[in-house]
């Protein structure tokens, strides 16, 4: 399948490596608003065609699927344009700025009979499947609580990308990195229940700066099965960027849940039992992003990926909306 990329920032470079490793995929074209940038990117990444506008790429009938890698506020516009041109779409997370945008994108994709998926790349990764299998094996007993975090500090404004700290570009920790622990926790609880399962309670607090950008924040959730969870994110302080799953017999510690950089020499997670025993799990894998490309190719006829369904993305956007609303009401 021939792919195109719209938007050539840092995430596009990472995704490009995934396409080149994916079975059945060919990165055929890239597009930037700066044609020189597009040509340089194409040359450095072995891509056939470079366009100086997004419209040109979408009008190319050879392109079958596109990856949307522009900043958050433009995900909706260019996903909708791609869908209008009958392209299959992987849109970088969060796929919309709010729940309503995601709903409209999903409905448009269904109507056009094209594939649409939000780019939570870890959802299709073998590491994630191994973690769910271990969690559901009973090794740590009944699951009671989950903690998940994702945060990083910037020491000065000079080194912060504009999209991180500017409100008009979707800045803030919740949309940039908070979407990961939220999505991951919901995935784990849903895997326990073997169905999409949402919180019955959601309570958030955090710090919002004078420009109305959320800098660090925490949320506590309770699920119908009694499982509780604490999630946190930040763009002004370091966090473990890890997930822990606590059960009645011990806990699972996942060191790199979102980036899944597993290899044959590094444990993807460790199991700590209350009797003092520690077990480590290993899973050798390939490029992080190649799996979501292969998922599109595999499930293109179904229009969505079973590992990150349309409804899952809509629901995640719903909780992101509430998270942002609550911390601003409480500031």
Secondary structure, DSSP 8 states (H G I E B T S, - for coil): -EEEEE--SHHHHHHHHHHHHSTT-EEEEEE-SSHHHHHHHHHHTT-SEEESSHHHHHH-TT--EEEE-S-GGGHHHHHHHHHHTT-EEEEESSSSSSHHHHHHHHHHHHHHT--EEEE-GGGG-HHHHHHHHHHTTTTT-SEEEEEEEEE-B-SSGGGS-HHHH-GGGT-SHIIIIIHHHHHHHHHHHHHHHTS---EEEEEEEEEE-TTS-EEEEEEEEEETTS-EEEEEEESBS-----EEEEESSEEEEESSTTT---BTTB-SEEEEETTS-EEEE------TTHHHHHHHHHHGGGTSBTTB-HHHHHHHHHHHHHHHHHHHH--
